[in-house]
Amino acid sequence: MSEDTRVLYNQTCPICRAEITAYQRRALKDGLPIRFDTLDQAADWGLSADDAARRLHVWHDGQILSGMPAFRALWAQMPHLAWLARLTGLPGLRGLTERVYDHILAPLLYRAHRRRQG
C-alpha cells in the first residue's frame, strides 16, 4: 500500500456509502490524496470482506486503523473535519466515542449488513 491515506468501507451499507461519498467529494474538491476502497478490495488489506464490513478501516502512516482511530485519522486529513478528529481524541471523549462506536454503532451497522446479505 502507498503511504497516502486509504479508506476501506462497506459500499453495500447505505449509511456508510452516503458518509463516504461525502468524504470522497470533499477530498476531490480539496485535492486530498485519499483513496477509497470497497469491500471487494478487502483481501488487498489482508482482511476478509466480512471482517472489513464490521467497521471502518483506514490505512495511514504505514498502519491499518479501525473504528474510531480510523475515523480520526481520516478526519485529520480533511481540513474541514480536523476539528472533529481533535475533539473525539480528547481524553474524556476518546473512550466514550470509541465505546459508542465499538458497542453500539458498528454492531448495528454490521447486523444490518448481514440482513442485506440474506
Stockholm file with secondary structure:
# STOCKHOLM 1.0

chainA/1-118         MSEDTRVLYNQTCPICRAEITAYQRRALKDGLPIRFDTLDQAADWGLSADDAARRLHVWHDGQILSGMPAFRALWAQMPHLAWLARLTGLPGLRGLTERVYDHILAPLLYRAHRRRQG
#=GR chainA/1-118 SS CCSSEEEEECTTCHHHHHHHHHHHHHHHHHTCCEEEEEGGGGGGGTCCHHHHHTSCEEEETTEEEESHHHHHHHHHHSTTTHHHHHHHTSHHHHHHHHHHIIIIIHHHHHHHHHHHHC
#=GC SS_cons         CCSSEEEEECTTCHHHHHHHHHHHHHHHHHTCCEEEEEGGGGGGGTCCHHHHHTSCEEEETTEEEESHHHHHHHHHHSTTTHHHHHHHTSHHHHHHHHHHIIIIIHHHHHHHHHHHHC
//
